[in-house]
């Protein structure tokens, strides 16, 4: 029974199948759903439709309800519906989660490169370059391939157990991919974050339901991930990138780059902007390119911050005209974002900064 490739979705009546048959189907469904989660959230290459996925998921829920003795802690159905906790337990990290030193200027980069060459045994130096994200740093621990627990960074030595909340994040695998290749024990460090577009859509929904919007994506990620009730976390626009091993047994790596290349094979998502370079000039170019993208981000951020202020001030009693105006501004920002980040495309810019500014001023005058 295989639900990985071209899965069939015509099933027998759950009340009419034998225990052994149910056990086999449940195991195959779990494996298939985890595999399709991996393709969708990590590889960004789904092979089945959302409708087919929903049928597989519903069938697993049905069988686990009929045969609860075969429901395991790492089942995909455990991502939702977990009971709330009274408080978050403290967890000691497998290894200290250290903070990073900052080096922003080219002189600091030159000094660092000089220090490395002076102290390294090898004269051939390779740098691994990775984007830094402003999210919530977490440790995620797997034992025999299954998710055991996850914790916030805390003070670097001890964090808070947020396992139930992490289980709701689809890009966090409940079970590692790969059969004989995965380590018997693995503790990895990652960053939980929200995309700006996902954050804005979530804030819009909060305002519409009479809730207070979050100030920024980082605060939203940190606040929601520390919720006592996992049901408040389900469906939120979280993502995760993994970037370091804190502890591992049953396997070794020769380099940090090898780790980053192996993570996706295990179902652990890494950032597509990671790069390996062999000289200082390439390192500086990577940094300059990112600075250019950050300037583009600032252009968009200027407007998204003003939108967030409008959302915060938008009361449930606001006029329908103002609500509609704020919503239209939300979609104009999405268009503007495409214009800013797709300058290499041959299609004309769809919306200018001046037009967006004019629209914003019109809405602000309605306040």
Secondary structure, 3 states (H helix, E strand, C coil): CCCCCCCCCCCCCHHHCCHHHHHHHHHHHHHHHHHHHHHHHHCCCCCCCHHHHHHHHHHHHHHHHHCHHHCCCCCHHHHCCCCCCCCCCEEECCCCCCCCCCCCCHHHHHHHHHHHHHHCCCCCCCEEECCCCCCEEEEEEEECCEEEEEEECCCCCEEEECHHHHCCCCCCCCECCCCCCCCCEEEEEEEEEECHHHHHHHHHHHHHCCCCCCCCHHHHHHHHHCCCCHHHCCCCCEEEEEEEEEEEECCCCCCHHHHHHHHHHHCCCCCCCCEEECCHHHHHHHHHHHHHHHHHHHHHHHHHHHHHHHHHHCCCCCCHHHHHHHHHHHHHHHHHHHHHHCCCCCCCCCCCHHHHHHHHHHHHHCC
